[in-house]
Amino acid sequence: MGRQIKGLLYFFGSDLRYSLMVFWTILLAILLVSLLFSFFLASLDDGEVFFGFSLTGPMYVYCAIVGFLTVKDSVPFMIKMGATRKNLFAATGIFFLLLSLAMALAATILQELVMLLMNATGIGIFSFFHPSYFLEDTWYTRILIDTAIMFFFFAVLFMIGLLFYKYGLAGGGGFLGALLVVCLLGIAQGWFVDFVVDVFTGIDLGFFYKLLGIGVVIYGVSFAFLRKITTVKVR
């Protein structure tokens, strides 16, 4: 069991290595252009300007896409290779959590290095956008927040991917359609807006611990769909 999980983790890492390299190359290139642009703006003395950049937004989107595509690209292949559903479930969850933590660490280190450069050059017009700015902005809170949000997106989109794979477009689309109807009814009746306002006005660091826990629960529920999955995709 342990050897198979290690093999699955190695497969996931090897399978995503190219896409991770492309993702970070593009993200770093955009960051470099943003830094050069901020240097240019800082050299102009025609008023105060501010330039911001977000590492987290693209990372959250990337994790959501990977979570969804894992079902289509990796799960059937690993089942064909002889992986048990339990080992596949355990390895996928561990990989999602490790990847979330690794990307959170990488983003935090990169942000710290860039801000050291900005402080050394005396340029104060560049900053990073991050949810931690609404709370206590430390390296610890940034890592916790990013890990929680990314794992949550992994879990939710993995679950949705399983629904589409197992029940086809009708099942997955029906679930998303029902969810949309509930949200629209909530907006019309006012309780959905109140719920969103209550969540964001009362947000604190404990919220992200809960979000991580919710992600774990959602991922745990996904085993009910994964344990009977076949290599034949329903269309």
mmCIF file of the C-alpha atoms, coordinates in Angstrom:
data_MODEL
# 
_entry.id   MODEL 
# 
loop_
_atom_site.group_PDB 
_atom_site.id 
_atom_site.type_symbol 
_atom_site.label_atom_id 
_atom_site.label_alt_id 
_atom_site.label_comp_id 
_atom_site.label_asym_id 
_atom_site.label_entity_id 
_atom_site.label_seq_id 
_atom_site.pdbx_PDB_ins_code 
_atom_site.Cartn_x 
_atom_site.Cartn_y 
_atom_site.Cartn_z 
_atom_site.occupancy 
_atom_site.B_iso_or_equiv 
_atom_site.pdbx_formal_charge 
_atom_site.auth_seq_id 
_atom_site.auth_comp_id 
_atom_site.auth_asym_id 
_atom_site.auth_atom_id 
_atom_site.pdbx_PDB_model_num 
ATOM 1   C CA . MET A 1 1   ? 0.000   0.000  0.000   1.00 0.00 ? 1   MET A CA 1 
ATOM 2   C CA . GLY A 1 2   ? 2.718   2.485  0.973   1.00 0.00 ? 2   GLY A CA 1 
ATOM 3   C CA . ARG A 1 3   ? 4.791   1.750  -2.138  1.00 0.00 ? 3   ARG A CA 1 
ATOM 4   C CA . GLN A 1 4   ? 1.785   2.228  -4.380  1.00 0.00 ? 4   GLN A CA 1 
ATOM 5   C CA . ILE A 1 5   ? 0.955   5.593  -2.782  1.00 0.00 ? 5   ILE A CA 1 
ATOM 6   C CA . LYS A 1 6   ? 4.578   6.694  -3.250  1.00 0.00 ? 6   LYS A CA 1 
ATOM 7   C CA . GLY A 1 7   ? 4.374   5.618  -6.879  1.00 0.00 ? 7   GLY A CA 1 
ATOM 8   C CA . LEU A 1 8   ? 1.137   7.557  -7.362  1.00 0.00 ? 8   LEU A CA 1 
ATOM 9   C CA . LEU A 1 9   ? 2.660   10.661 -5.784  1.00 0.00 ? 9   LEU A CA 1 
ATOM 10  C CA . TYR A 1 10  ? 5.646   10.353 -8.113  1.00 0.00 ? 10  TYR A CA 1 
ATOM 11  C CA . PHE A 1 11  ? 3.293   10.010 -11.073 1.00 0.00 ? 11  PHE A CA 1 
ATOM 12  C CA . PHE A 1 12  ? 1.304   13.100 -10.110 1.00 0.00 ? 12  PHE A CA 1 
ATOM 13  C CA . GLY A 1 13  ? 4.501   15.117 -9.660  1.00 0.00 ? 13  GLY A CA 1 
ATOM 14  C CA . SER A 1 14  ? 5.936   13.978 -12.982 1.00 0.00 ? 14  SER A CA 1 
ATOM 15  C CA . ASP A 1 15  ? 2.646   14.514 -14.779 1.00 0.00 ? 15  ASP A CA 1 
ATOM 16  C CA . LEU A 1 16  ? 2.297   18.101 -13.553 1.00 0.00 ? 16  LEU A CA 1 
ATOM 17  C CA . ARG A 1 17  ? 5.950   19.074 -13.806 1.00 0.00 ? 17  ARG A CA 1 
ATOM 18  C CA . TYR A 1 18  ? 5.645   20.565 -17.292 1.00 0.00 ? 18  TYR A CA 1 
ATOM 19  C CA . SER A 1 19  ? 2.439   22.494 -16.589 1.00 0.00 ? 19  SER A CA 1 
ATOM 20  C CA . LEU A 1 20  ? 3.919   23.829 -13.336 1.00 0.00 ? 20  LEU A CA 1 
ATOM 21  C CA . MET A 1 21  ? 7.033   25.008 -15.181 1.00 0.00 ? 21  MET A CA 1 
ATOM 22  C CA . VAL A 1 22  ? 4.913   26.753 -17.805 1.00 0.00 ? 22  VAL A CA 1 
ATOM 23  C CA . PHE A 1 23  ? 2.655   28.300 -15.170 1.00 0.00 ? 23  PHE A CA 1 
ATOM 24  C CA . TRP A 1 24  ? 5.498   29.696 -13.061 1.00 0.00 ? 24  TRP A CA 1 
ATOM 25  C CA . THR A 1 25  ? 7.441   30.853 -16.123 1.00 0.00 ? 25  THR A CA 1 
ATOM 26  C CA . ILE A 1 26  ? 4.471   32.881 -17.325 1.00 0.00 ? 26  ILE A CA 1 
ATOM 27  C CA . LEU A 1 27  ? 3.739   34.181 -13.820 1.00 0.00 ? 27  LEU A CA 1 
ATOM 28  C CA . LEU A 1 28  ? 7.357   35.221 -13.239 1.00 0.00 ? 28  LEU A CA 1 
ATOM 29  C CA . ALA A 1 29  ? 7.505   36.868 -16.652 1.00 0.00 ? 29  ALA A CA 1 
ATOM 30  C CA . ILE A 1 30  ? 4.395   38.925 -15.862 1.00 0.00 ? 30  ILE A CA 1 
ATOM 31  C CA . LEU A 1 31  ? 5.866   39.798 -12.460 1.00 0.00 ? 31  LEU A CA 1 
ATOM 32  C CA . LEU A 1 32  ? 9.121   40.920 -14.093 1.00 0.00 ? 32  LEU A CA 1 
ATOM 33  C CA . VAL A 1 33  ? 7.253   43.150 -16.530 1.00 0.00 ? 33  VAL A CA 1 
ATOM 34  C CA . SER A 1 34  ? 5.252   44.586 -13.618 1.00 0.00 ? 34  SER A CA 1 
ATOM 35  C CA . LEU A 1 35  ? 8.444   45.324 -11.692 1.00 0.00 ? 35  LEU A CA 1 
ATOM 36  C CA . LEU A 1 36  ? 10.031  47.033 -14.690 1.00 0.00 ? 36  LEU A CA 1 
ATOM 37  C CA . PHE A 1 37  ? 6.870   49.065 -15.147 1.00 0.00 ? 37  PHE A CA 1 
ATOM 38  C CA . SER A 1 38  ? 6.929   50.098 -11.485 1.00 0.00 ? 38  SER A CA 1 
ATOM 39  C CA . PHE A 1 39  ? 10.581  51.149 -11.816 1.00 0.00 ? 39  PHE A CA 1 
ATOM 40  C CA . PHE A 1 40  ? 9.580   53.283 -14.779 1.00 0.00 ? 40  PHE A CA 1 
ATOM 41  C CA . LEU A 1 41  ? 6.681   54.850 -12.906 1.00 0.00 ? 41  LEU A CA 1 
ATOM 42  C CA . ALA A 1 42  ? 8.900   55.551 -9.909  1.00 0.00 ? 42  ALA A CA 1 
ATOM 43  C CA . SER A 1 43  ? 11.234  57.557 -12.117 1.00 0.00 ? 43  SER A CA 1 
ATOM 44  C CA . LEU A 1 44  ? 8.409   59.924 -13.056 1.00 0.00 ? 44  LEU A CA 1 
ATOM 45  C CA . ASP A 1 45  ? 7.871   62.854 -10.718 1.00 0.00 ? 45  ASP A CA 1 
ATOM 46  C CA . ASP A 1 46  ? 4.438   63.865 -11.974 1.00 0.00 ? 46  ASP A CA 1 
ATOM 47  C CA . GLY A 1 47  ? 2.355   62.711 -9.021  1.00 0.00 ? 47  GLY A CA 1 
ATOM 48  C CA . GLU A 1 48  ? 1.755   59.717 -6.840  1.00 0.00 ? 48  GLU A CA 1 
ATOM 49  C CA . VAL A 1 49  ? 1.104   56.383 -8.463  1.00 0.00 ? 49  VAL A CA 1 
ATOM 50  C CA . PHE A 1 50  ? 0.577   52.882 -7.119  1.00 0.00 ? 50  PHE A CA 1 
ATOM 51  C CA . PHE A 1 51  ? 1.098   49.542 -8.828  1.00 0.00 ? 51  PHE A CA 1 
ATOM 52  C CA . GLY A 1 52  ? -0.142  46.227 -7.454  1.00 0.00 ? 52  GLY A CA 1 
ATOM 53  C CA . PHE A 1 53  ? 0.285   42.614 -8.463  1.00 0.00 ? 53  PHE A CA 1 
ATOM 54  C CA . SER A 1 54  ? -1.396  39.396 -7.352  1.00 0.00 ? 54  SER A CA 1 
ATOM 55  C CA . LEU A 1 55  ? 0.374   36.055 -7.201  1.00 0.00 ? 55  LEU A CA 1 
ATOM 56  C CA . THR A 1 56  ? -2.536  34.357 -5.497  1.00 0.00 ? 56  THR A CA 1 
ATOM 57  C CA . GLY A 1 57  ? -5.273  34.876 -8.092  1.00 0.00 ? 57  GLY A CA 1 
ATOM 58  C CA . PRO A 1 58  ? -3.523  32.926 -10.880 1.00 0.00 ? 58  PRO A CA 1 
ATOM 59  C CA . MET A 1 59  ? -2.499  30.218 -8.392  1.00 0.00 ? 59  MET A CA 1 
ATOM 60  C CA . TYR A 1 60  ? -6.088  29.729 -7.226  1.00 0.00 ? 60  TYR A CA 1 
ATOM 61  C CA . VAL A 1 61  ? -7.294  29.408 -10.813 1.00 0.00 ? 61  VAL A CA 1 
ATOM 62  C CA . TYR A 1 62  ? -4.489  26.972 -11.650 1.00 0.00 ? 62  TYR A CA 1 
ATOM 63  C CA . CYS A 1 63  ? -5.360  24.748 -8.685  1.00 0.00 ? 63  CYS A CA 1 
ATOM 64  C CA . ALA A 1 64  ? -9.034  24.738 -9.628  1.00 0.00 ? 64  ALA A CA 1 
ATOM 65  C CA . ILE A 1 65  ? -8.200  23.677 -13.197 1.00 0.00 ? 65  ILE A CA 1 
ATOM 66  C CA . VAL A 1 66  ? -5.799  20.962 -12.017 1.00 0.00 ? 66  VAL A CA 1 
ATOM 67  C CA . GLY A 1 67  ? -8.379  19.631 -9.565  1.00 0.00 ? 67  GLY A CA 1 
ATOM 68  C CA . PHE A 1 68  ? -10.950 19.291 -12.336 1.00 0.00 ? 68  PHE A CA 1 
ATOM 69  C CA . LEU A 1 69  ? -8.599  17.839 -14.961 1.00 0.00 ? 69  LEU A CA 1 
ATOM 70  C CA . THR A 1 70  ? -7.103  15.302 -12.553 1.00 0.00 ? 70  THR A CA 1 
ATOM 71  C CA . VAL A 1 71  ? -10.289 13.261 -12.835 1.00 0.00 ? 71  VAL A CA 1 
ATOM 72  C CA . LYS A 1 72  ? -10.190 13.216 -16.607 1.00 0.00 ? 72  LYS A CA 1 
ATOM 73  C CA . ASP A 1 73  ? -6.453  12.811 -17.197 1.00 0.00 ? 73  ASP A CA 1 
ATOM 74  C CA . SER A 1 74  ? -5.051  10.878 -14.230 1.00 0.00 ? 74  SER A CA 1 
ATOM 75  C CA . VAL A 1 75  ? -7.718  8.841  -12.426 1.00 0.00 ? 75  VAL A CA 1 
ATOM 76  C CA . PRO A 1 76  ? -8.702  6.494  -15.314 1.00 0.00 ? 76  PRO A CA 1 
ATOM 77  C CA . PHE A 1 77  ? -5.069  5.959  -16.280 1.00 0.00 ? 77  PHE A CA 1 
ATOM 78  C CA . MET A 1 78  ? -3.982  5.037  -12.756 1.00 0.00 ? 78  MET A CA 1 
ATOM 79  C CA . ILE A 1 79  ? -6.920  2.640  -12.365 1.00 0.00 ? 79  ILE A CA 1 
ATOM 80  C CA . LYS A 1 80  ? -5.880  0.943  -15.615 1.00 0.00 ? 80  LYS A CA 1 
ATOM 81  C CA . MET A 1 81  ? -2.348  0.669  -14.201 1.00 0.00 ? 81  MET A CA 1 
ATOM 82  C CA . GLY A 1 82  ? -3.710  -1.263 -11.226 1.00 0.00 ? 82  GLY A CA 1 
ATOM 83  C CA . ALA A 1 83  ? -4.056  1.388  -8.514  1.00 0.00 ? 83  ALA A CA 1 
ATOM 84  C CA . THR A 1 84  ? -6.723  0.645  -5.925  1.00 0.00 ? 84  THR A CA 1 
ATOM 85  C CA . ARG A 1 85  ? -9.418  3.255  -5.303  1.00 0.00 ? 85  ARG A CA 1 
ATOM 86  C CA . LYS A 1 86  ? -8.355  3.701  -1.671  1.00 0.00 ? 86  LYS A CA 1 
ATOM 87  C CA . ASN A 1 87  ? -4.711  4.272  -2.545  1.00 0.00 ? 87  ASN A CA 1 
ATOM 88  C CA . LEU A 1 88  ? -5.684  6.589  -5.382  1.00 0.00 ? 88  LEU A CA 1 
ATOM 89  C CA . PHE A 1 89  ? -7.930  8.569  -3.059  1.00 0.00 ? 89  PHE A CA 1 
ATOM 90  C CA . ALA A 1 90  ? -5.226  8.840  -0.392  1.00 0.00 ? 90  ALA A CA 1 
ATOM 91  C CA . ALA A 1 91  ? -2.452  9.746  -2.852  1.00 0.00 ? 91  ALA A CA 1 
ATOM 92  C CA . THR A 1 92  ? -4.544  12.368 -4.631  1.00 0.00 ? 92  THR A CA 1 
ATOM 93  C CA . GLY A 1 93  ? -5.511  14.049 -1.357  1.00 0.00 ? 93  GLY A CA 1 
ATOM 94  C CA . ILE A 1 94  ? -1.923  14.035 -0.100  1.00 0.00 ? 94  ILE A CA 1 
ATOM 95  C CA . PHE A 1 95  ? -0.694  15.437 -3.405  1.00 0.00 ? 95  PHE A CA 1 
ATOM 96  C CA . PHE A 1 96  ? -3.299  18.214 -3.411  1.00 0.00 ? 96  PHE A CA 1 
ATOM 97  C CA . LEU A 1 97  ? -2.325  19.201 0.127   1.00 0.00 ? 97  LEU A CA 1 
ATOM 98  C CA . LEU A 1 98  ? 1.428   19.073 -0.561  1.00 0.00 ? 98  LEU A CA 1 
ATOM 99  C CA . LEU A 1 99  ? 1.062   21.040 -3.790  1.00 0.00 ? 99  LEU A CA 1 
ATOM 100 C CA . SER A 1 100 ? -1.075  23.673 -2.054  1.00 0.00 ? 100 SER A CA 1 
ATOM 101 C CA . LEU A 1 101 ? 1.539   24.042 0.693   1.00 0.00 ? 101 LEU A CA 1 
ATOM 102 C CA . ALA A 1 102 ? 4.452   24.107 -1.770  1.00 0.00 ? 102 ALA A CA 1 
ATOM 103 C CA . MET A 1 103 ? 2.863   26.795 -3.936  1.00 0.00 ? 103 MET A CA 1 
ATOM 104 C CA . ALA A 1 104 ? 1.941   28.837 -0.863  1.00 0.00 ? 104 ALA A CA 1 
ATOM 105 C CA . LEU A 1 105 ? 5.555   28.651 0.357   1.00 0.00 ? 105 LEU A CA 1 
ATOM 106 C CA . ALA A 1 106 ? 6.915   29.564 -3.086  1.00 0.00 ? 106 ALA A CA 1 
ATOM 107 C CA . ALA A 1 107 ? 4.584   32.561 -3.379  1.00 0.00 ? 107 ALA A CA 1 
ATOM 108 C CA . THR A 1 108 ? 5.467   33.792 0.130   1.00 0.00 ? 108 THR A CA 1 
ATOM 109 C CA . ILE A 1 109 ? 9.225   33.478 -0.458  1.00 0.00 ? 109 ILE A CA 1 
ATOM 110 C CA . LEU A 1 110 ? 8.928   35.223 -3.810  1.00 0.00 ? 110 LEU A CA 1 
ATOM 111 C CA . GLN A 1 111 ? 6.885   38.038 -2.295  1.00 0.00 ? 111 GLN A CA 1 
ATOM 112 C CA . GLU A 1 112 ? 9.391   38.516 0.528   1.00 0.00 ? 112 GLU A CA 1 
ATOM 113 C CA . LEU A 1 113 ? 12.311  38.659 -1.924  1.00 0.00 ? 113 LEU A CA 1 
ATOM 114 C CA . VAL A 1 114 ? 10.569  41.167 -4.183  1.00 0.00 ? 114 VAL A CA 1 
ATOM 115 C CA . MET A 1 115 ? 9.615   43.419 -1.274  1.00 0.00 ? 115 MET A CA 1 
ATOM 116 C CA . LEU A 1 116 ? 13.222  43.308 -0.008  1.00 0.00 ? 116 LEU A CA 1 
ATOM 117 C CA . LEU A 1 117 ? 14.299  44.486 -3.458  1.00 0.00 ? 117 LEU A CA 1 
ATOM 118 C CA . MET A 1 118 ? 11.699  47.243 -3.442  1.00 0.00 ? 118 MET A CA 1 
ATOM 119 C CA . ASN A 1 119 ? 12.800  48.443 0.006   1.00 0.00 ? 119 ASN A CA 1 
ATOM 120 C CA . ALA A 1 120 ? 16.475  48.326 -0.989  1.00 0.00 ? 120 ALA A CA 1 
ATOM 121 C CA . THR A 1 121 ? 15.831  50.453 -4.072  1.00 0.00 ? 121 THR A CA 1 
ATOM 122 C CA . GLY A 1 122 ? 13.515  52.830 -2.225  1.00 0.00 ? 122 GLY A CA 1 
ATOM 123 C CA . ILE A 1 123 ? 10.550  52.138 -4.495  1.00 0.00 ? 123 ILE A CA 1 
ATOM 124 C CA . GLY A 1 124 ? 7.329   52.226 -2.527  1.00 0.00 ? 124 GLY A CA 1 
ATOM 125 C CA . ILE A 1 125 ? 4.761   52.225 -5.311  1.00 0.00 ? 125 ILE A CA 1 
ATOM 126 C CA . PHE A 1 126 ? 4.753   48.448 -5.844  1.00 0.00 ? 126 PHE A CA 1 
ATOM 127 C CA . SER A 1 127 ? 2.808   46.047 -3.650  1.00 0.00 ? 127 SER A CA 1 
ATOM 128 C CA . PHE A 1 128 ? 1.216   42.617 -3.727  1.00 0.00 ? 128 PHE A CA 1 
ATOM 129 C CA . PHE A 1 129 ? -2.516  42.040 -3.387  1.00 0.00 ? 129 PHE A CA 1 
ATOM 130 C CA . HIS A 1 130 ? -3.253  39.301 -0.877  1.00 0.00 ? 130 HIS A CA 1 
ATOM 131 C CA . PRO A 1 131 ? -6.237  38.337 1.321   1.00 0.00 ? 131 PRO A CA 1 
ATOM 132 C CA . SER A 1 132 ? -3.957  38.537 4.374   1.00 0.00 ? 132 SER A CA 1 
ATOM 133 C CA . TYR A 1 133 ? -3.913  42.331 4.066   1.00 0.00 ? 133 TYR A CA 1 
ATOM 134 C CA . PHE A 1 134 ? -7.403  42.322 5.577   1.00 0.00 ? 134 PHE A CA 1 
ATOM 135 C CA . LEU A 1 135 ? -5.991  40.475 8.598   1.00 0.00 ? 135 LEU A CA 1 
ATOM 136 C CA . GLU A 1 136 ? -2.529  40.260 10.131  1.00 0.00 ? 136 GLU A CA 1 
ATOM 137 C CA . ASP A 1 137 ? -0.140  40.271 7.167   1.00 0.00 ? 137 ASP A CA 1 
ATOM 138 C CA . THR A 1 138 ? 2.678   37.890 8.087   1.00 0.00 ? 138 THR A CA 1 
ATOM 139 C CA . TRP A 1 139 ? 4.389   35.067 6.232   1.00 0.00 ? 139 TRP A CA 1 
ATOM 140 C CA . TYR A 1 140 ? 2.529   32.568 8.410   1.00 0.00 ? 140 TYR A CA 1 
ATOM 141 C CA . THR A 1 141 ? -0.910  33.968 7.649   1.00 0.00 ? 141 THR A CA 1 
ATOM 142 C CA . ARG A 1 142 ? -0.145  34.149 3.928   1.00 0.00 ? 142 ARG A CA 1 
ATOM 143 C CA . ILE A 1 143 ? 0.918   30.494 3.856   1.00 0.00 ? 143 ILE A CA 1 
ATOM 144 C CA . LEU A 1 144 ? -2.118  29.396 5.854   1.00 0.00 ? 144 LEU A CA 1 
ATOM 145 C CA . ILE A 1 145 ? -4.574  31.394 3.755   1.00 0.00 ? 145 ILE A CA 1 
ATOM 146 C CA . ASP A 1 146 ? -3.116  30.299 0.421   1.00 0.00 ? 146 ASP A CA 1 
ATOM 147 C CA . THR A 1 147 ? -2.909  26.642 1.460   1.00 0.00 ? 147 THR A CA 1 
ATOM 148 C CA . ALA A 1 148 ? -6.502  26.632 2.704   1.00 0.00 ? 148 ALA A CA 1 
ATOM 149 C CA . ILE A 1 149 ? -7.937  28.346 -0.376  1.00 0.00 ? 149 ILE A CA 1 
ATOM 150 C CA . MET A 1 150 ? -5.953  26.280 -2.884  1.00 0.00 ? 150 MET A CA 1 
ATOM 151 C CA . PHE A 1 151 ? -6.800  22.959 -1.229  1.00 0.00 ? 151 PHE A CA 1 
ATOM 152 C CA . PHE A 1 152 ? -10.453 24.026 -1.066  1.00 0.00 ? 152 PHE A CA 1 
ATOM 153 C CA . PHE A 1 153 ? -10.438 24.706 -4.821  1.00 0.00 ? 153 PHE A CA 1 
ATOM 154 C CA . PHE A 1 154 ? -8.676  21.393 -5.442  1.00 0.00 ? 154 PHE A CA 1 
ATOM 155 C CA . ALA A 1 155 ? -11.330 19.517 -3.465  1.00 0.00 ? 155 ALA A CA 1 
ATOM 156 C CA . VAL A 1 156 ? -14.371 21.292 -4.912  1.00 0.00 ? 156 VAL A CA 1 
ATOM 157 C CA . LEU A 1 157 ? -13.282 21.018 -8.543  1.00 0.00 ? 157 LEU A CA 1 
ATOM 158 C CA . PHE A 1 158 ? -12.156 17.425 -8.037  1.00 0.00 ? 158 PHE A CA 1 
ATOM 159 C CA . MET A 1 159 ? -15.643 16.630 -6.760  1.00 0.00 ? 159 MET A CA 1 
ATOM 160 C CA . ILE A 1 160 ? -17.260 18.423 -9.706  1.00 0.00 ? 160 ILE A CA 1 
ATOM 161 C CA . GLY A 1 161 ? -14.913 16.606 -12.076 1.00 0.00 ? 161 GLY A CA 1 
ATOM 162 C CA . LEU A 1 162 ? -16.015 13.274 -10.604 1.00 0.00 ? 162 LEU A CA 1 
ATOM 163 C CA . LEU A 1 163 ? -19.660 14.206 -11.093 1.00 0.00 ? 163 LEU A CA 1 
ATOM 164 C CA . PHE A 1 164 ? -19.071 15.018 -14.761 1.00 0.00 ? 164 PHE A CA 1 
ATOM 165 C CA . TYR A 1 165 ? -16.978 11.876 -15.282 1.00 0.00 ? 165 TYR A CA 1 
ATOM 166 C CA . LYS A 1 166 ? -19.347 9.494  -13.487 1.00 0.00 ? 166 LYS A CA 1 
ATOM 167 C CA . TYR A 1 167 ? -22.703 10.944 -14.555 1.00 0.00 ? 167 TYR A CA 1 
ATOM 168 C CA . GLY A 1 168 ? -21.814 12.762 -17.751 1.00 0.00 ? 168 GLY A CA 1 
ATOM 169 C CA . LEU A 1 169 ? -22.812 16.211 -18.881 1.00 0.00 ? 169 LEU A CA 1 
ATOM 170 C CA . ALA A 1 170 ? -26.384 15.701 -17.687 1.00 0.00 ? 170 ALA A CA 1 
ATOM 171 C CA . GLY A 1 171 ? -25.334 14.808 -14.138 1.00 0.00 ? 171 GLY A CA 1 
ATOM 172 C CA . GLY A 1 172 ? -22.574 17.384 -13.735 1.00 0.00 ? 172 GLY A CA 1 
ATOM 173 C CA . GLY A 1 173 ? -24.466 20.109 -15.558 1.00 0.00 ? 173 GLY A CA 1 
ATOM 174 C CA . GLY A 1 174 ? -27.611 19.306 -13.590 1.00 0.00 ? 174 GLY A CA 1 
ATOM 175 C CA . PHE A 1 175 ? -25.728 19.684 -10.304 1.00 0.00 ? 175 PHE A CA 1 
ATOM 176 C CA . LEU A 1 176 ? -24.228 23.026 -11.327 1.00 0.00 ? 176 LEU A CA 1 
ATOM 177 C CA . GLY A 1 177 ? -27.597 24.160 -12.655 1.00 0.00 ? 177 GLY A CA 1 
ATOM 178 C CA . ALA A 1 178 ? -29.319 23.272 -9.381  1.00 0.00 ? 178 ALA A CA 1 
ATOM 179 C CA . LEU A 1 179 ? -26.601 25.104 -7.476  1.00 0.00 ? 179 LEU A CA 1 
ATOM 180 C CA . LEU A 1 180 ? -27.094 28.163 -9.675  1.00 0.00 ? 180 LEU A CA 1 
ATOM 181 C CA . VAL A 1 181 ? -30.863 28.081 -9.125  1.00 0.00 ? 181 VAL A CA 1 
ATOM 182 C CA . VAL A 1 182 ? -30.365 27.936 -5.349  1.00 0.00 ? 182 VAL A CA 1 
ATOM 183 C CA . CYS A 1 183 ? -27.995 30.919 -5.513  1.00 0.00 ? 183 CYS A CA 1 
ATOM 184 C CA . LEU A 1 184 ? -30.414 32.913 -7.677  1.00 0.00 ? 184 LEU A CA 1 
ATOM 185 C CA . LEU A 1 185 ? -33.281 32.150 -5.308  1.00 0.00 ? 185 LEU A CA 1 
ATOM 186 C CA . GLY A 1 186 ? -31.083 33.164 -2.398  1.00 0.00 ? 186 GLY A CA 1 
ATOM 187 C CA . ILE A 1 187 ? -30.235 36.452 -4.091  1.00 0.00 ? 187 ILE A CA 1 
ATOM 188 C CA . ALA A 1 188 ? -33.898 37.108 -4.874  1.00 0.00 ? 188 ALA A CA 1 
ATOM 189 C CA . GLN A 1 189 ? -34.936 36.360 -1.299  1.00 0.00 ? 189 GLN A CA 1 
ATOM 190 C CA . GLY A 1 190 ? -31.997 38.232 0.186   1.00 0.00 ? 190 GLY A CA 1 
ATOM 191 C CA . TRP A 1 191 ? -30.570 35.491 2.416   1.00 0.00 ? 191 TRP A CA 1 
ATOM 192 C CA . PHE A 1 192 ? -27.669 34.693 0.071   1.00 0.00 ? 192 PHE A CA 1 
ATOM 193 C CA . VAL A 1 193 ? -26.462 38.299 0.065   1.00 0.00 ? 193 VAL A CA 1 
ATOM 194 C CA . ASP A 1 194 ? -26.796 38.441 3.845   1.00 0.00 ? 194 ASP A CA 1 
ATOM 195 C CA . PHE A 1 195 ? -24.815 35.223 4.134   1.00 0.00 ? 195 PHE A CA 1 
ATOM 196 C CA . VAL A 1 196 ? -21.982 36.546 1.941   1.00 0.00 ? 196 VAL A CA 1 
ATOM 197 C CA . VAL A 1 197 ? -21.881 39.844 3.840   1.00 0.00 ? 197 VAL A CA 1 
ATOM 198 C CA . ASP A 1 198 ? -21.800 38.052 7.198   1.00 0.00 ? 198 ASP A CA 1 
ATOM 199 C CA . VAL A 1 199 ? -18.970 35.798 6.045   1.00 0.00 ? 199 VAL A CA 1 
ATOM 200 C CA . PHE A 1 200 ? -16.747 38.578 4.745   1.00 0.00 ? 200 PHE A CA 1 
ATOM 201 C CA . THR A 1 201 ? -17.453 41.100 7.493   1.00 0.00 ? 201 THR A CA 1 
ATOM 202 C CA . GLY A 1 202 ? -16.693 38.575 10.219  1.00 0.00 ? 202 GLY A CA 1 
ATOM 203 C CA . ILE A 1 203 ? -13.688 37.030 8.510   1.00 0.00 ? 203 ILE A CA 1 
ATOM 204 C CA . ASP A 1 204 ? -10.666 36.227 10.642  1.00 0.00 ? 204 ASP A CA 1 
ATOM 205 C CA . LEU A 1 205 ? -7.770  33.789 10.636  1.00 0.00 ? 205 LEU A CA 1 
ATOM 206 C CA . GLY A 1 206 ? -9.999  31.095 12.097  1.00 0.00 ? 206 GLY A CA 1 
ATOM 207 C CA . PHE A 1 207 ? -12.155 31.278 8.965   1.00 0.00 ? 207 PHE A CA 1 
ATOM 208 C CA . PHE A 1 208 ? -9.325  29.823 6.892   1.00 0.00 ? 208 PHE A CA 1 
ATOM 209 C CA . TYR A 1 209 ? -8.794  26.972 9.337   1.00 0.00 ? 209 TYR A CA 1 
ATOM 210 C CA . LYS A 1 210 ? -12.492 26.209 8.864   1.00 0.00 ? 210 LYS A CA 1 
ATOM 211 C CA . LEU A 1 211 ? -12.134 26.569 5.086   1.00 0.00 ? 211 LEU A CA 1 
ATOM 212 C CA . LEU A 1 212 ? -9.315  24.035 5.122   1.00 0.00 ? 212 LEU A CA 1 
ATOM 213 C CA . GLY A 1 213 ? -11.498 21.721 7.198   1.00 0.00 ? 213 GLY A CA 1 
ATOM 214 C CA . ILE A 1 214 ? -14.398 22.141 4.780   1.00 0.00 ? 214 ILE A CA 1 
ATOM 215 C CA . GLY A 1 215 ? -12.054 21.289 1.916   1.00 0.00 ? 215 GLY A CA 1 
ATOM 216 C CA . VAL A 1 216 ? -11.003 18.101 3.734   1.00 0.00 ? 216 VAL A CA 1 
ATOM 217 C CA . VAL A 1 217 ? -14.662 17.159 4.298   1.00 0.00 ? 217 VAL A CA 1 
ATOM 218 C CA . ILE A 1 218 ? -15.574 17.788 0.655   1.00 0.00 ? 218 ILE A CA 1 
ATOM 219 C CA . TYR A 1 219 ? -12.618 15.724 -0.471  1.00 0.00 ? 219 TYR A CA 1 
ATOM 220 C CA . GLY A 1 220 ? -13.645 12.967 1.930   1.00 0.00 ? 220 GLY A CA 1 
ATOM 221 C CA . VAL A 1 221 ? -17.148 12.919 0.452   1.00 0.00 ? 221 VAL A CA 1 
ATOM 222 C CA . SER A 1 222 ? -15.660 12.547 -3.032  1.00 0.00 ? 222 SER A CA 1 
ATOM 223 C CA . PHE A 1 223 ? -14.575 9.001  -2.119  1.00 0.00 ? 223 PHE A CA 1 
ATOM 224 C CA . ALA A 1 224 ? -18.221 7.962  -2.371  1.00 0.00 ? 224 ALA A CA 1 
ATOM 225 C CA . PHE A 1 225 ? -17.994 8.721  -6.102  1.00 0.00 ? 225 PHE A CA 1 
ATOM 226 C CA . LEU A 1 226 ? -14.396 7.587  -6.587  1.00 0.00 ? 226 LEU A CA 1 
ATOM 227 C CA . ARG A 1 227 ? -14.729 4.118  -5.027  1.00 0.00 ? 227 ARG A CA 1 
ATOM 228 C CA . LYS A 1 228 ? -17.067 2.853  -7.757  1.00 0.00 ? 228 LYS A CA 1 
ATOM 229 C CA . ILE A 1 229 ? -15.614 4.782  -10.661 1.00 0.00 ? 229 ILE A CA 1 
ATOM 230 C CA . THR A 1 230 ? -14.702 2.909  -13.836 1.00 0.00 ? 230 THR A CA 1 
ATOM 231 C CA . THR A 1 231 ? -12.360 3.680  -16.696 1.00 0.00 ? 231 THR A CA 1 
ATOM 232 C CA . VAL A 1 232 ? -15.342 4.316  -18.974 1.00 0.00 ? 232 VAL A CA 1 
ATOM 233 C CA . LYS A 1 233 ? -16.387 7.952  -18.987 1.00 0.00 ? 233 LYS A CA 1 
ATOM 234 C CA . VAL A 1 234 ? -20.117 8.685  -19.170 1.00 0.00 ? 234 VAL A CA 1 
ATOM 235 C CA . ARG A 1 235 ? -20.932 11.198 -21.898 1.00 0.00 ? 235 ARG A CA 1 
# 
